[in-house]
């Protein structure tokens, strides 16, 4: 892939529009021309592909881009840093641990006695 700044404004605005459909999409960092001659965009938390023609259209006439096309761009977002729901994970671990404990250990743990 070759790094480029072609159609940078169009790419950035498409990313902004795609965020309406997937708020997990990160911030623009840079973009590259990929093997299909579209743009692979590196984001603060992943990557997304933006068709070159769409970026050109965004710069020339943004209203010509159908929202379904923006949704399809948003749908191809790849998150490299998915958020883990730590609260739910720890609750599951606590439940799992409490099932393994015997009656007296459970009772002692309630009172803070090991």
Backbone as ProteinMPNN parsed JSONL, in Angstrom:
{"seq_chain_A": "XXXXXXXXXXXXXXXXXXXXXXXXXXXXXXXXXXXXXXXXXXXXXXXXXXXXXXXXXXXXXXXXXXXXXXXXXXXXXXXXXXXXXXXXXXXXXXXXXXXXXXXXXXXXXXXXXX", "coords_chain_A": {"N_chain_A": [[0.843, -1.184, 0.0], [0.378, 2.261, -0.647], [1.124, 5.251, 0.901], [-0.849, 8.209, 0.958], [-2.081, 11.548, 0.309], [-4.126, 12.239, -1.219], [-7.419, 13.307, -1.865], [-7.923, 13.775, 0.829], [-9.566, 15.465, 2.427], [-12.114, 14.619, 1.625], [-12.063, 11.934, 2.463], [-11.806, 12.261, 5.256], [-14.231, 13.575, 5.847], [-16.088, 11.626, 5.087], [-15.494, 9.668, 6.966], [-16.347, 11.031, 9.243], [-19.104, 11.174, 8.684], [-19.704, 8.462, 8.682], [-19.376, 7.835, 11.334], [-21.782, 8.45, 12.488], [-23.269, 6.208, 12.187], [-21.774, 4.245, 13.362], [-20.529, 4.776, 16.276], [-18.167, 3.901, 17.407], [-16.116, 4.18, 15.648], [-12.924, 5.414, 15.162], [-10.67, 8.293, 15.177], [-9.399, 9.944, 12.257], [-6.172, 9.193, 11.0], [-4.248, 8.6, 8.914], [-4.122, 7.75, 5.379], [-4.08, 5.203, 2.814], [-3.439, 4.013, -0.52], [-4.934, 1.129, -1.552], [-4.703, -2.328, -2.765], [-6.93, -2.55, -4.381], [-7.268, -0.087, -5.347], [-8.696, 1.623, -3.759], [-9.178, 3.509, -0.728], [-7.492, 2.673, 2.17], [-7.931, 3.394, 5.424], [-6.173, 4.481, 8.204], [-7.106, 4.565, 11.496], [-7.513, 6.029, 14.788], [-8.169, 3.885, 16.35], [-8.304, 1.631, 14.777], [-9.135, 0.451, 11.5], [-10.492, 1.343, 8.27], [-12.162, 1.026, 5.142], [-12.456, 3.18, 2.432], [-14.102, 3.847, -0.496], [-12.429, 5.095, -3.351], [-13.753, 6.634, -5.306], [-15.93, 7.536, -3.849], [-14.759, 9.22, -1.962], [-13.823, 11.198, -3.684], [-16.26, 12.126, -4.714], [-17.354, 13.128, -2.349], [-15.804, 15.362, -1.913], [-16.402, 16.898, -4.18], [-19.254, 16.95, -4.557], [-21.008, 16.515, -1.984], [-23.709, 15.888, -1.364], [-24.448, 14.044, -3.231], [-23.859, 11.533, -2.396], [-25.294, 8.648, -1.315], [-26.883, 7.742, 1.72], [-26.922, 5.031, 2.31], [-24.59, 4.092, 1.2], [-22.717, 5.3, 2.84], [-23.348, 3.979, 5.204], [-22.505, 1.409, 4.486], [-19.771, 1.777, 4.37], [-19.278, 2.361, 7.063], [-19.938, -0.118, 8.112], [-17.791, -1.712, 7.413], [-15.785, -1.177, 9.197], [-12.986, -1.99, 11.124], [-12.159, -2.726, 14.293], [-9.342, -2.308, 16.189], [-8.958, -2.143, 18.847], [-11.046, -3.26, 20.66], [-13.515, -2.451, 23.071], [-13.615, -3.815, 26.287], [-16.082, -5.019, 28.409], [-15.501, -4.546, 31.415], [-16.789, -4.529, 33.861], [-18.968, -6.345, 33.604], [-17.496, -8.643, 32.986], [-15.973, -9.077, 35.332], [-18.043, -9.559, 37.121], [-19.045, -11.977, 36.148], [-16.857, -13.603, 36.63], [-16.806, -13.494, 39.42], [-19.244, -14.742, 40.01], [-18.753, -17.239, 38.924], [-16.608, -18.031, 40.548], [-17.874, -18.052, 43.039], [-19.625, -20.17, 42.741], [-17.903, -22.282, 42.828], [-17.011, -22.304, 45.416], [-17.455, -23.698, 48.66], [-20.198, -24.0, 51.05], [-19.44, -22.973, 53.655], [-17.156, -21.486, 53.025], [-18.277, -19.548, 51.38], [-19.945, -18.274, 53.225], [-18.043, -17.347, 55.076], [-16.627, -15.592, 53.399], [-18.501, -13.624, 53.004], [-18.507, -12.344, 55.435], [-15.972, -11.415, 55.422], [-13.959, -13.081, 56.22], [-11.302, -15.278, 55.686]], "CA_chain_A": [[0.0, 0.0, 0.0], [1.113, 3.509, -0.764], [0.543, 6.354, 1.664], [-1.231, 9.327, 0.104], [-2.927, 12.607, 0.875], [-5.185, 12.488, -2.204], [-8.804, 13.305, -1.376], [-7.895, 13.695, 2.294], [-10.77, 16.099, 2.988], [-13.243, 13.733, 1.361], [-11.93, 10.772, 3.343], [-12.094, 12.698, 6.628], [-15.67, 13.855, 5.978], [-16.812, 10.352, 5.036], [-15.303, 9.059, 8.291], [-17.265, 11.755, 10.132], [-20.486, 10.746, 8.403], [-19.828, 7.052, 9.074], [-19.465, 7.788, 12.803], [-23.189, 8.53, 12.864], [-23.798, 4.845, 12.157], [-20.959, 3.44, 14.281], [-19.765, 5.732, 17.086], [-16.879, 3.325, 17.801], [-15.111, 4.544, 14.652], [-11.96, 6.359, 15.726], [-10.294, 9.497, 14.445], [-8.533, 9.799, 11.102], [-4.739, 9.416, 11.177], [-3.657, 8.661, 7.585], [-4.74, 6.78, 4.488], [-3.228, 4.557, 1.83], [-4.091, 3.406, -1.681], [-4.802, -0.323, -1.411], [-4.582, -3.11, -4.001], [-8.141, -2.336, -5.197], [-7.231, 1.339, -5.673], [-9.524, 2.368, -2.826], [-8.374, 4.012, 0.387], [-7.516, 2.036, 3.48], [-7.708, 4.514, 6.339], [-5.752, 4.128, 9.561], [-7.807, 5.367, 12.494], [-6.908, 5.974, 16.121], [-8.475, 2.604, 17.004], [-8.53, 0.557, 13.819], [-9.022, 0.806, 10.085], [-11.734, 1.33, 7.505], [-11.929, 1.213, 3.709], [-13.314, 4.181, 1.795], [-13.913, 3.827, -1.95], [-11.802, 6.303, -3.883], [-14.773, 7.442, -5.991], [-16.77, 8.157, -2.829], [-13.982, 10.337, -1.409], [-13.833, 12.235, -4.718], [-17.621, 12.687, -4.724], [-17.542, 13.882, -1.104], [-15.158, 16.664, -2.091], [-17.034, 17.648, -5.265], [-20.693, 17.14, -4.336], [-21.338, 15.611, -0.876], [-25.116, 15.469, -1.353], [-24.654, 12.969, -4.205], [-23.55, 10.243, -1.768], [-26.437, 8.067, -0.636], [-26.567, 7.323, 3.092], [-26.673, 3.577, 2.325], [-23.165, 3.906, 0.908], [-22.008, 5.675, 4.076], [-23.577, 2.864, 6.13], [-21.662, 0.274, 4.095], [-18.409, 2.121, 4.805], [-19.261, 2.179, 8.52], [-20.026, -1.552, 8.415], [-16.514, -2.409, 7.207], [-14.84, -0.741, 10.223], [-12.306, -3.033, 11.907], [-11.678, -2.141, 15.539], [-8.16, -2.978, 16.722], [-8.978, -1.995, 20.304], [-12.427, -3.351, 21.139], [-13.7, -2.226, 24.511], [-14.108, -4.935, 27.076], [-16.95, -4.585, 29.488], [-14.814, -5.091, 32.581], [-17.763, -4.72, 34.938], [-19.668, -7.613, 33.384], [-16.525, -9.729, 33.038], [-15.63, -9.364, 36.718], [-19.22, -10.164, 37.749], [-19.098, -13.364, 35.711], [-15.8, -14.305, 37.348], [-17.237, -13.631, 40.806], [-20.291, -15.752, 40.051], [-18.091, -18.519, 38.679], [-15.828, -18.359, 41.746], [-18.762, -18.365, 44.156], [-20.186, -21.497, 42.514], [-16.88, -23.26, 43.169], [-16.802, -22.282, 46.859], [-18.401, -24.426, 49.493], [-21.103, -23.195, 51.864], [-18.742, -22.254, 54.712], [-16.275, -20.492, 52.416], [-19.14, -18.448, 50.953], [-20.38, -17.568, 54.43], [-16.891, -16.61, 55.618], [-16.259, -14.483, 52.5], [-19.482, -12.554, 53.225], [-18.077, -11.614, 56.633], [-14.593, -10.965, 55.243], [-13.03, -14.03, 56.846], [-10.828, -16.209, 54.666]], "C_chain_A": [[0.885, 1.242, 0.0], [0.389, 4.603, 0.007], [0.266, 7.512, 0.721], [-1.979, 10.384, 0.896], [-4.025, 12.99, -0.118], [-6.553, 12.392, -1.529], [-8.902, 13.219, 0.151], [-9.136, 14.311, 2.924], [-12.001, 15.221, 2.793], [-13.237, 12.528, 2.273], [-12.325, 11.147, 4.768], [-13.593, 12.945, 6.82], [-16.51, 12.58, 5.902], [-16.685, 9.624, 6.369], [-16.265, 9.72, 9.288], [-18.714, 11.343, 9.925], [-20.711, 9.308, 8.847], [-19.95, 6.907, 10.59], [-20.903, 7.889, 13.298], [-23.801, 7.14, 12.952], [-23.013, 3.899, 13.064], [-20.078, 4.378, 15.088], [-18.413, 5.201, 17.578], [-15.765, 3.683, 16.822], [-14.227, 5.646, 15.215], [-11.679, 7.545, 14.816], [-9.309, 9.178, 13.323], [-7.073, 10.037, 11.495], [-4.028, 9.548, 9.83], [-4.365, 7.662, 6.689], [-3.779, 6.366, 3.383], [-4.067, 4.1, 0.642], [-3.854, 1.912, -1.581], [-4.763, -1.012, -2.771], [-5.804, -2.988, -4.917], [-8.277, -0.879, -5.629], [-8.292, 2.137, -4.923], [-8.613, 2.861, -1.714], [-8.577, 3.149, 1.626], [-7.073, 3.116, 4.457], [-7.299, 3.97, 7.701], [-6.405, 5.119, 10.513], [-7.106, 5.233, 13.836], [-7.157, 4.641, 16.816], [-8.712, 1.466, 16.015], [-8.326, 1.028, 12.398], [-10.391, 0.679, 9.408], [-11.367, 1.554, 6.038], [-12.958, 2.194, 3.167], [-13.064, 4.09, 0.289], [-13.383, 5.174, -2.456], [-12.844, 7.222, -4.54], [-15.668, 8.162, -4.986], [-16.05, 9.352, -2.21], [-13.948, 11.503, -2.395], [-15.195, 12.919, -4.76], [-17.878, 13.545, -3.498], [-16.937, 15.272, -1.245], [-15.884, 17.523, -3.122], [-18.496, 17.963, -4.999], [-21.171, 16.158, -3.26], [-22.773, 15.087, -0.891], [-25.394, 14.329, -2.329], [-24.409, 11.58, -3.61], [-24.746, 9.783, -0.951], [-26.013, 7.569, 0.752], [-26.327, 5.814, 3.199], [-25.209, 3.276, 2.035], [-22.31, 4.263, 2.13], [-22.16, 4.552, 5.106], [-22.696, 1.671, 5.786], [-20.202, 0.531, 4.45], [-18.297, 1.883, 6.309], [-19.242, 0.698, 8.89], [-18.702, -2.279, 8.209], [-15.427, -1.952, 8.181], [-14.296, -1.935, 10.996], [-11.67, -2.377, 13.123], [-10.5, -2.954, 16.059], [-8.112, -2.949, 18.239], [-10.398, -2.106, 20.835], [-12.49, -3.157, 22.647], [-14.201, -3.504, 25.162], [-14.985, -4.373, 28.167], [-16.419, -5.241, 30.764], [-15.788, -5.385, 33.706], [-18.47, -6.063, 34.785], [-18.73, -8.799, 33.485], [-16.202, -10.087, 34.48], [-16.821, -9.986, 37.452], [-19.318, -11.646, 37.389], [-18.048, -14.191, 36.446], [-16.186, -14.523, 38.806], [-18.298, -14.712, 40.939], [-19.685, -17.132, 39.881], [-17.32, -18.962, 39.919], [-16.75, -18.754, 42.897], [-19.421, -19.732, 43.973], [-19.194, -22.579, 42.924], [-16.653, -23.348, 44.679], [-17.855, -23.122, 47.567], [-19.223, -23.463, 50.336], [-20.348, -22.349, 52.883], [-17.81, -21.192, 54.144], [-17.077, -19.287, 51.936], [-19.546, -17.598, 52.154], [-19.229, -16.754, 55.012], [-16.511, -15.421, 54.74], [-17.24, -13.316, 52.641], [-19.055, -11.686, 54.404], [-16.626, -11.155, 56.562], [-13.56, -11.852, 55.904], [-12.604, -15.014, 55.777], [-10.945, -17.565, 55.173]], "O_chain_A": [[1.977, 1.26, 0.567], [-0.798, 4.852, -0.204], [1.039, 7.772, -0.201], [-2.447, 10.138, 2.007], [-4.767, 13.946, 0.108], [-6.799, 11.496, -0.721], [-9.856, 12.656, 0.689], [-9.701, 13.742, 3.858], [-12.831, 15.097, 3.693], [-14.278, 12.136, 2.8], [-13.092, 10.43, 5.411], [-14.157, 12.565, 7.846], [-17.532, 12.469, 6.58], [-17.65, 9.031, 6.85], [-16.914, 9.036, 10.078], [-19.463, 11.183, 10.889], [-21.79, 8.971, 9.335], [-20.564, 5.955, 11.073], [-21.206, 7.458, 14.41], [-24.747, 6.922, 13.708], [-23.535, 2.867, 13.485], [-18.991, 4.742, 14.639], [-17.604, 5.963, 18.107], [-14.588, 3.505, 17.137], [-14.714, 6.676, 15.682], [-12.365, 7.762, 13.817], [-8.495, 8.26, 13.432], [-6.772, 10.974, 12.236], [-3.282, 10.504, 9.621], [-5.122, 6.82, 7.172], [-2.816, 7.063, 3.063], [-5.261, 3.833, 0.782], [-2.707, 1.466, -1.531], [-4.789, -0.35, -3.808], [-5.715, -3.295, -6.106], [-9.29, -0.491, -6.21], [-8.733, 3.189, -5.384], [-7.402, 2.646, -1.762], [-9.705, 2.93, 2.068], [-5.986, 3.679, 4.334], [-7.976, 3.12, 8.278], [-6.279, 6.334, 10.362], [-6.205, 4.41, 13.992], [-6.448, 4.293, 17.761], [-9.269, 0.434, 16.389], [-7.479, 1.875, 12.114], [-11.3, 0.01, 9.9], [-10.365, 2.204, 5.739], [-14.159, 2.064, 3.407], [-11.925, 4.242, -0.154], [-13.837, 6.238, -2.037], [-12.816, 8.438, -4.349], [-16.117, 9.279, -5.246], [-16.669, 10.387, -1.961], [-14.033, 12.662, -1.991], [-15.277, 14.145, -4.833], [-18.545, 14.576, -3.59], [-17.498, 16.25, -0.75], [-15.973, 18.74, -2.961], [-18.937, 19.097, -5.186], [-21.683, 15.087, -3.586], [-23.021, 13.956, -0.473], [-26.456, 13.709, -2.268], [-24.714, 10.569, -4.242], [-25.158, 10.455, -0.005], [-24.914, 7.041, 0.922], [-25.603, 5.368, 4.088], [-24.652, 2.315, 2.564], [-21.308, 3.605, 2.412], [-21.202, 4.216, 5.801], [-22.193, 0.992, 6.681], [-19.475, -0.402, 4.793], [-17.333, 1.274, 6.775], [-18.603, 0.306, 9.866], [-18.502, -3.356, 8.771], [-14.261, -2.307, 8.005], [-15.056, -2.783, 11.463], [-10.751, -1.569, 12.993], [-10.636, -4.145, 16.338], [-7.311, -3.655, 18.85], [-10.914, -1.145, 21.406], [-11.635, -3.635, 23.392], [-15.094, -4.178, 24.648], [-14.655, -3.356, 28.778], [-16.834, -6.338, 31.137], [-15.637, -6.374, 34.423], [-18.557, -6.832, 35.743], [-19.109, -9.847, 34.007], [-16.158, -11.267, 34.827], [-16.633, -10.845, 38.313], [-19.64, -12.474, 38.242], [-18.303, -15.33, 36.838], [-15.936, -15.588, 39.37], [-18.259, -15.511, 41.875], [-20.043, -18.075, 40.586], [-17.37, -20.132, 40.298], [-16.447, -19.683, 43.645], [-19.746, -20.389, 44.962], [-19.597, -23.672, 43.324], [-16.153, -24.361, 45.168], [-18.996, -23.231, 47.117], [-18.974, -22.258, 50.337], [-20.579, -21.143, 52.976], [-17.684, -20.111, 54.718], [-16.63, -18.146, 52.061], [-19.498, -16.369, 52.108], [-19.417, -15.601, 55.4], [-16.122, -14.37, 55.247], [-16.87, -12.161, 52.429], [-19.212, -10.466, 54.385], [-16.105, -10.578, 57.516], [-12.423, -11.436, 56.126], [-13.441, -15.533, 55.039], [-10.599, -18.517, 54.474]]}, "name": "protein", "num_of_chains": 1, "seq": "XXXXXXXXXXXXXXXXXXXXXXXXXXXXXXXXXXXXXXXXXXXXXXXXXXXXXXXXXXXXXXXXXXXXXXXXXXXXXXXXXXXXXXXXXXXXXXXXXXXXXXXXXXXXXXXXXX"}
